[in-house]
Amino acid sequence: MPGLYFLSDIHIGLQEPQAEHQKLERLDTLFAMIRREGGALYLLGDILDYWMEYNHVIPKGFTRFLCMLSGLTSSGIEVTWLAGNHDFYLGSYFNDELGVRTFYGMQEVRHDGKLFLVAHGDGLGEGEPGYKFFARFLRTPFNLGLLTGFHPDLATALMKKLSRLSRDHKKGDIREESTRLIDFATSLAHDRVFDYFVCGHNHAERVQAINESSTYVNLGTWIEGQYPYGVYEQGNFQIRKV
């Protein structure tokens, strides 16, 4: 059976040109392997460091990556993207133009007799009351309409500013943030049966059993030059490096 592949927290558009080039080169290598091997790809948020969708404009800076996604779906690879706190508004462009399904919040994936709970990780568990309010507030159709009504240069500058604010806030909460998601997954395992809880968000790469039947997986980040990705195949989940 073809495998499942998982990526999160690449933050395309965040770093200097050389680091961004390396990310895209590694993605090209990984996507070529996925096309060759078959399977499905799950993008678990913060793939882009910022994103705003317009009716008639595609933001500059992501062209190569968007073409790579289109190449995957054109090859028959199913691609699913869950919004994060940086790429927090994914409109119809990805589905209509690129064939990429988009969702918000935690989703269930059933594969090979296993249940995967997949999420970016923002807004889950205890804490983050300010962010939870902000996300609900900004994702309303009215407020998104106001934001997309700005000139694209102005709105993109605002997205970059919000991205920096989110990163600065995370630095202050690093100790709490490092355990919040595994605590959430552990609590969730008391209430329901699942095989894998897969997330990103806090950049803390980890694979850890939380009981006899459930495993917590955090996919880490690409901004430190390690290029991790998750893969489930032949009954085993691993984090590998491109």
C-alpha positions as a Markdown table, in Angstrom:
| # | Residue | x | y | z |
|---|---|---|---|---|
| 1 | Met | 0.0 | 0.0 | 0.0 |
| 2 | Pro | 1.4 | 3.5 | -0.9 |
| 3 | Gly | 2.5 | 5.5 | 2.1 |
| 4 | Leu | 1.4 | 8.7 | 3.7 |
| 5 | Tyr | 3.8 | 11.7 | 3.8 |
| 6 | Phe | 3.6 | 14.6 | 6.2 |
| 7 | Leu | 5.2 | 18.1 | 6.2 |
| 8 | Ser | 4.8 | 21.2 | 8.4 |
| 9 | Asp | 6.5 | 24.4 | 9.4 |
| 10 | Ile | 8.6 | 24.9 | 6.3 |
| 11 | His | 7.9 | 28.7 | 6.5 |
| 12 | Ile | 8.6 | 29.5 | 2.9 |
| 13 | Gly | 9.4 | 33.2 | 2.5 |
| 14 | Leu | 10.8 | 33.7 | 6.0 |
| 15 | Gln | 14.6 | 33.4 | 5.5 |
| 16 | Glu | 17.4 | 34.7 | 3.3 |
| 17 | Pro | 17.5 | 33.7 | -0.4 |
| 18 | Gln | 20.1 | 31.0 | 0.1 |
| 19 | Ala | 18.1 | 29.2 | 2.8 |
| 20 | Glu | 14.9 | 29.6 | 0.8 |
| 21 | His | 16.6 | 28.1 | -2.3 |
| 22 | Gln | 17.7 | 25.1 | -0.2 |
| 23 | Lys | 14.2 | 24.5 | 1.0 |
| 24 | Leu | 12.8 | 24.4 | -2.5 |
| 25 | Glu | 15.6 | 22.1 | -3.7 |
| 26 | Arg | 14.9 | 19.7 | -0.9 |
| 27 | Leu | 11.1 | 19.9 | -1.6 |
| 28 | Asp | 11.8 | 19.2 | -5.3 |
| 29 | Thr | 13.7 | 16.0 | -4.2 |
| 30 | Leu | 11.0 | 14.9 | -1.8 |
| 31 | Phe | 8.2 | 15.5 | -4.3 |
| 32 | Ala | 10.0 | 13.6 | -7.0 |
| 33 | Met | 10.2 | 10.6 | -4.6 |
| 34 | Ile | 6.5 | 10.9 | -3.7 |
| 35 | Arg | 5.6 | 10.9 | -7.4 |
| 36 | Arg | 7.8 | 7.9 | -8.0 |
| 37 | Glu | 6.6 | 5.9 | -5.0 |
| 38 | Gly | 3.0 | 7.1 | -4.9 |
| 39 | Gly | 0.9 | 7.9 | -1.9 |
| 40 | Ala | -0.7 | 11.0 | -0.4 |
| 41 | Leu | 0.8 | 14.2 | 1.1 |
| 42 | Tyr | -0.5 | 16.1 | 4.1 |
| 43 | Leu | 0.7 | 19.6 | 4.6 |
| 44 | Leu | 0.1 | 20.4 | 8.3 |
| 45 | Gly | 0.3 | 24.2 | 8.3 |
| 46 | Asp | 2.9 | 27.0 | 8.2 |
| 47 | Ile | 4.2 | 25.7 | 4.9 |
| 48 | Leu | 4.2 | 29.4 | 3.9 |
| 49 | Asp | 5.3 | 32.0 | 6.3 |
| 50 | Tyr | 2.5 | 34.2 | 5.2 |
| 51 | Trp | -0.3 | 34.0 | 2.7 |
| 52 | Met | -3.3 | 36.1 | 1.7 |
| 53 | Glu | -5.7 | 35.1 | -1.1 |
| 54 | Tyr | -7.3 | 37.4 | -3.6 |
| 55 | Asn | -9.8 | 37.0 | -6.3 |
| 56 | His | -7.5 | 38.1 | -9.1 |
| 57 | Val | -3.9 | 38.3 | -7.6 |
| 58 | Ile | -1.4 | 35.6 | -6.7 |
| 59 | Pro | 1.1 | 36.9 | -4.1 |
| 60 | Lys | 4.7 | 37.1 | -5.3 |
| 61 | Gly | 7.4 | 34.9 | -4.0 |
| 62 | Phe | 5.8 | 31.4 | -4.0 |
| 63 | Thr | 5.7 | 30.6 | -7.8 |
| 64 | Arg | 8.1 | 27.8 | -7.8 |
| 65 | Phe | 6.5 | 26.1 | -4.8 |
| 66 | Leu | 3.0 | 26.5 | -6.3 |
| 67 | Cys | 4.2 | 24.9 | -9.6 |
| 68 | Met | 5.7 | 22.0 | -7.6 |
| 69 | Leu | 2.3 | 21.4 | -5.9 |
| 70 | Ser | 0.5 | 21.5 | -9.2 |
| 71 | Gly | 3.0 | 18.9 | -10.6 |
| 72 | Leu | 2.2 | 16.6 | -7.7 |
| 73 | Thr | -1.5 | 16.7 | -8.1 |
| 74 | Ser | -1.2 | 16.4 | -11.9 |
| 75 | Ser | 0.7 | 13.2 | -11.3 |
| 76 | Gly | -2.2 | 11.8 | -9.3 |
| 77 | Ile | -0.9 | 12.5 | -5.8 |
| 78 | Glu | -3.6 | 13.5 | -3.4 |
| 79 | Val | -2.5 | 16.6 | -1.5 |
| 80 | Thr | -4.3 | 18.0 | 1.6 |
| 81 | Trp | -3.3 | 21.2 | 3.3 |
| 82 | Leu | -4.4 | 22.2 | 6.8 |
| 83 | Ala | -4.0 | 25.9 | 7.6 |
| 84 | Gly | -1.6 | 27.0 | 10.3 |
| 85 | Asn | -1.2 | 30.2 | 12.2 |
| 86 | His | 1.0 | 31.7 | 9.4 |
| 87 | Asp | -0.8 | 30.4 | 6.3 |
| 88 | Phe | -4.1 | 30.8 | 8.3 |
| 89 | Tyr | -6.4 | 31.7 | 5.4 |
| 90 | Leu | -6.4 | 29.2 | 2.5 |
| 91 | Gly | -9.2 | 30.1 | 0.1 |
| 92 | Ser | -10.5 | 28.4 | -3.1 |
| 93 | Tyr | -7.3 | 29.0 | -5.2 |
| 94 | Phe | -5.5 | 25.9 | -4.0 |
| 95 | Asn | -8.4 | 23.6 | -4.7 |
| 96 | Asp | -9.6 | 25.2 | -7.9 |
| 97 | Glu | -6.3 | 26.0 | -9.5 |
| 98 | Leu | -3.9 | 23.4 | -8.0 |
| 99 | Gly | -6.1 | 20.5 | -7.0 |
| 100 | Val | -5.1 | 20.8 | -3.3 |
| 101 | Arg | -7.8 | 20.2 | -0.7 |
| 102 | Thr | -7.7 | 22.7 | 2.2 |
| 103 | Phe | -9.1 | 22.4 | 5.8 |
| 104 | Tyr | -9.0 | 24.1 | 9.1 |
| 105 | Gly | -8.5 | 22.5 | 12.5 |
| 106 | Met | -7.9 | 18.9 | 13.4 |
| 107 | Gln | -8.9 | 16.3 | 10.8 |
| 108 | Glu | -9.3 | 12.5 | 10.8 |
| 109 | Val | -7.4 | 10.3 | 8.3 |
| 110 | Arg | -8.0 | 6.6 | 8.0 |
| 111 | His | -5.4 | 4.6 | 6.2 |
| 112 | Asp | -4.3 | 1.0 | 6.4 |
| 113 | Gly | -6.6 | 0.3 | 9.3 |
| 114 | Lys | -5.1 | 3.1 | 11.3 |
| 115 | Leu | -6.7 | 6.4 | 12.5 |
| 116 | Phe | -4.5 | 9.5 | 12.2 |
| 117 | Leu | -5.5 | 12.7 | 13.9 |
| 118 | Val | -3.8 | 15.5 | 12.0 |
| 119 | Ala | -3.6 | 19.2 | 12.9 |
| 120 | His | -1.2 | 22.1 | 12.7 |
| 121 | Gly | -1.4 | 22.5 | 16.5 |
| 122 | Asp | -2.3 | 26.2 | 17.0 |
| 123 | Gly | -5.3 | 26.7 | 19.2 |
| 124 | Leu | -5.3 | 23.2 | 20.6 |
| 125 | Gly | -5.3 | 22.4 | 24.3 |
| 126 | Glu | -4.9 | 24.9 | 27.2 |
| 127 | Gly | -3.7 | 28.4 | 26.8 |
| 128 | Glu | -3.4 | 30.8 | 23.8 |
| 129 | Pro | -6.7 | 32.6 | 24.6 |
| 130 | Gly | -5.6 | 35.6 | 22.7 |
| 131 | Tyr | -4.7 | 33.7 | 19.6 |
| 132 | Lys | -7.9 | 31.6 | 19.7 |
| 133 | Phe | -9.9 | 34.8 | 19.7 |
| 134 | Phe | -7.8 | 36.4 | 17.0 |
| 135 | Ala | -8.2 | 33.4 | 14.7 |
| 136 | Arg | -11.9 | 33.2 | 15.1 |
| 137 | Phe | -12.2 | 37.0 | 14.7 |
| 138 | Leu | -10.0 | 37.3 | 11.6 |
| 139 | Arg | -11.4 | 34.2 | 9.7 |
| 140 | Thr | -14.9 | 35.5 | 9.6 |
| 141 | Pro | -16.1 | 36.3 | 6.0 |
| 142 | Phe | -16.6 | 40.0 | 6.9 |
| 143 | Asn | -13.1 | 40.6 | 8.2 |
| 144 | Leu | -11.4 | 38.5 | 5.5 |
| 145 | Gly | -13.4 | 40.6 | 3.0 |
| 146 | Leu | -12.1 | 43.8 | 4.6 |
| 147 | Leu | -8.5 | 42.5 | 4.6 |
| 148 | Thr | -8.6 | 41.4 | 1.0 |
| 149 | Gly | -10.0 | 44.8 | 0.1 |
| 150 | Phe | -6.7 | 46.4 | 0.9 |
| 151 | His | -4.1 | 46.8 | -1.9 |
| 152 | Pro | -2.1 | 43.5 | -2.2 |
| 153 | Asp | 1.1 | 45.3 | -1.3 |
| 154 | Leu | -0.4 | 46.7 | 1.9 |
| 155 | Ala | -2.1 | 43.4 | 2.9 |
| 156 | Thr | 1.1 | 41.4 | 2.3 |
| 157 | Ala | 3.1 | 43.8 | 4.5 |
| 158 | Leu | 0.4 | 43.3 | 7.2 |
| 159 | Met | 0.7 | 39.5 | 6.9 |
| 160 | Lys | 4.5 | 39.7 | 7.3 |
| 161 | Lys | 4.0 | 41.9 | 10.4 |
| 162 | Leu | 1.5 | 39.4 | 11.9 |
| 163 | Ser | 4.0 | 36.6 | 11.1 |
| 164 | Arg | 6.7 | 38.3 | 13.1 |
| 165 | Leu | 4.3 | 39.0 | 16.0 |
| 166 | Ser | 3.4 | 35.4 | 16.1 |
| 167 | Arg | 7.0 | 34.3 | 16.2 |
| 168 | Asp | 7.9 | 36.8 | 18.9 |
| 169 | His | 5.0 | 35.6 | 21.0 |
| 170 | Lys | 6.1 | 32.0 | 20.7 |
| 171 | Lys | 9.6 | 32.8 | 22.0 |
| 172 | Gly | 8.1 | 34.0 | 25.2 |
| 173 | Asp | 6.0 | 30.9 | 25.7 |
| 174 | Ile | 8.6 | 28.3 | 24.7 |
| 175 | Arg | 8.6 | 26.2 | 27.9 |
| 176 | Glu | 4.8 | 25.9 | 28.0 |
| 177 | Glu | 4.6 | 25.5 | 24.2 |
| 178 | Ser | 7.1 | 22.6 | 24.3 |
| 179 | Thr | 4.6 | 20.4 | 26.2 |
| 180 | Arg | 1.2 | 21.8 | 25.4 |
| 181 | Leu | 0.6 | 19.7 | 22.3 |
| 182 | Ile | 1.7 | 16.3 | 23.7 |
| 183 | Asp | -0.3 | 17.1 | 26.8 |
| 184 | Phe | -3.3 | 17.7 | 24.6 |
| 185 | Ala | -2.7 | 14.5 | 22.7 |
| 186 | Thr | -2.4 | 12.6 | 26.0 |
| 187 | Ser | -5.6 | 14.0 | 27.3 |
| 188 | Leu | -7.3 | 13.2 | 24.0 |
| 189 | Ala | -6.2 | 9.6 | 24.2 |
| 190 | His | -8.2 | 9.2 | 27.5 |
| 191 | Asp | -11.4 | 10.0 | 25.6 |
| 192 | Arg | -11.0 | 8.3 | 22.2 |
| 193 | Val | -9.0 | 5.6 | 20.4 |
| 194 | Phe | -6.5 | 6.7 | 17.7 |
| 195 | Asp | -3.2 | 5.4 | 16.4 |
| 196 | Tyr | -1.3 | 8.6 | 15.6 |
| 197 | Phe | -1.7 | 12.3 | 16.6 |
| 198 | Val | 0.4 | 14.2 | 14.0 |
| 199 | Cys | 1.1 | 17.9 | 14.3 |
| 200 | Gly | 3.7 | 20.7 | 13.9 |
| 201 | His | 3.5 | 24.3 | 15.2 |
| 202 | Asn | 6.0 | 24.2 | 18.1 |
| 203 | His | 9.0 | 23.1 | 16.0 |
| 204 | Ala | 9.8 | 20.4 | 18.5 |
| 205 | Glu | 10.5 | 17.2 | 16.5 |
| 206 | Arg | 9.3 | 14.2 | 18.4 |
| 207 | Val | 7.9 | 10.7 | 18.1 |
| 208 | Gln | 6.6 | 9.3 | 21.4 |
| 209 | Ala | 4.2 | 6.6 | 22.5 |
| 210 | Ile | 1.5 | 8.1 | 24.8 |
| 211 | Asn | -0.1 | 4.8 | 25.7 |
| 212 | Glu | -0.2 | 1.3 | 24.4 |
| 213 | Ser | -2.1 | 2.1 | 21.2 |
| 214 | Ser | -1.4 | 5.8 | 20.5 |
| 215 | Thr | 1.7 | 7.7 | 19.4 |
| 216 | Tyr | 2.4 | 11.5 | 19.4 |
| 217 | Val | 4.3 | 12.8 | 16.4 |
| 218 | Asn | 5.6 | 16.4 | 16.0 |
| 219 | Leu | 7.2 | 17.0 | 12.6 |
| 220 | Gly | 9.6 | 19.7 | 13.6 |
| 221 | Thr | 10.6 | 22.6 | 11.3 |
| 222 | Trp | 12.7 | 23.3 | 8.2 |
| 223 | Ile | 14.0 | 26.7 | 9.3 |
| 224 | Glu | 17.0 | 25.1 | 11.1 |
| 225 | Gly | 18.3 | 23.4 | 8.0 |
| 226 | Gln | 17.3 | 19.8 | 8.9 |
| 227 | Tyr | 14.4 | 19.2 | 6.4 |
| 228 | Pro | 12.3 | 16.6 | 8.3 |
| 229 | Tyr | 9.2 | 14.9 | 7.0 |
| 230 | Gly | 7.0 | 12.2 | 8.3 |
| 231 | Val | 6.2 | 9.0 | 6.5 |
| 232 | Tyr | 3.9 | 6.1 | 7.3 |
| 233 | Glu | 4.4 | 2.9 | 5.4 |
| 234 | Gln | 4.2 | -0.8 | 6.0 |
| 235 | Gly | 2.7 | -0.3 | 9.5 |
| 236 | Asn | 5.5 | 2.1 | 10.7 |
| 237 | Phe | 5.7 | 5.8 | 11.2 |
| 238 | Gln | 9.1 | 7.5 | 10.9 |
| 239 | Ile | 10.5 | 11.0 | 10.7 |
| 240 | Arg | 13.2 | 11.2 | 8.0 |
| 241 | Lys | 15.3 | 13.9 | 6.5 |
| 242 | Val | 15.4 | 14.9 | 2.9 |
